[in-house]
């Protein structure tokens, strides 16, 4: 049955979302991973035992513990266990290369990292442990979350994919050791408004990754705001398809925290593969499907889509990148459900606005502010001046979901607030009905299939190549991903390198999503009047050659 949650109480620890559902829905399925299920009671027990084990390992209030995982039950278990133990979650993408891992571990002060026993992830984390100051690596057996038969087959036929490590080296800890003793969890006093629950790394307005400090109250409030705004989610009866990676802030809220708050079953998908995803929809009958435009577009274009029954879907929520109108209309026609677009940032936990499923959905709009959120459109020339309806300016926001600030960066924190309102770096306007429309981006960020790709990271990686003299990276139109990075470089005199050489070099420097779609070698690159490399001319040139579809 549909009901509204009581959100009138004072702010509480984020773990209360889970505790309430364990108490109210203990016998209901909480997690579904490749056919194996865990009830809310089982999840709650694992979280408590894991939290107690983390405390025995030395986690105290404020300890930063990293999670570097694909979507698995371990991701959910450790997220809440870290919080229960008093720690702070630091989300790491399992796609990070060593350079990115090292920066984030050092910057955040992460002392413990949780990884699966998959060589491809563990090896990169282990390789940077000494240099980054990582004290402990908790290794979780992938076979341990599979059904007995699948676990046996994994151990038999996937041994080459398993990590090799030494439990006697003083750094590695097996997950079974975390669970070994009878749990004795020491309660930790949490100030929901001040204590940091999650350090969510983002490039912000500069492209230099930094941690947005999201408090317990920030994240819990955003889950409740979206539940109230959507106003069509049932309590204890929804099944949520979790293909978006939980290390991404959009998924953290829509795939994990919101479903747990309403006692839903979370169907975890470890990676996006179109045919596997369609088969999962048929087999598990999800009712809610958060996604990014790239995924919905891929489903639209599936050659054999008529073979798959999508009728279980009631609502799909798109975020992470602009949703093309034609993609939305086509998906709604094929799936027979509503697809609504929302908008937010890592710094806002993340959702600021969304189109209401039971109200008017406006083409090209990212919707109305979620409850408790106030939007201000401020002048680009004079941020102290608030503009009127229909006027275009920088989108600024106030609300309980807005971050405390950037970790260890007070000056950059001050720069993204004006009169107490958070500056999003996006340009937009609000229509007479209160709907927000985004028209441009101030931030130098490429929205690539729902991921933020920061040109500076790719540029810095290119500069590591001996032959590269100058490098500029911009976003270009991409039919599949919306945008994709393209690099322009000049070479040092007396050096030679082909685009293929540079791409091969980048495979060890950037993640797959950051890999440039094209690398163009030029004799020179455009500059501003003061001699800085200029992207404006390159962006205009590419727009003329490849206009939006």
Helices and strands as residue ranges (DSSP letters): H 15-25, E 29-33, E 36-39, H 40-57, E 64-68, H 73-84, E 88-92, H 98-108, E 112-116, H 119-132, E 136-140, G 142-145, H 148-157, G 159-161, E 172-174, H 175-178, E 196-202, E 210-215, H 216-230, E 239-242, H 249-251, I 252-257, H 258-261, E 265-268, H 274-284, E 288-291, H 293-300, G 305-307, E 315-318, H 325-335, E 338-345, G 346-348, E 350-354, E 368-369, E 374-378, E 393-398, E 405-406, H 410-415, E 417-418, E 421-430, E 436-441, E 445-448, E 451-454, H 455-463, E 468-478, E 482-491, H 499-506, G 512-514, E 518-521, H 536-545
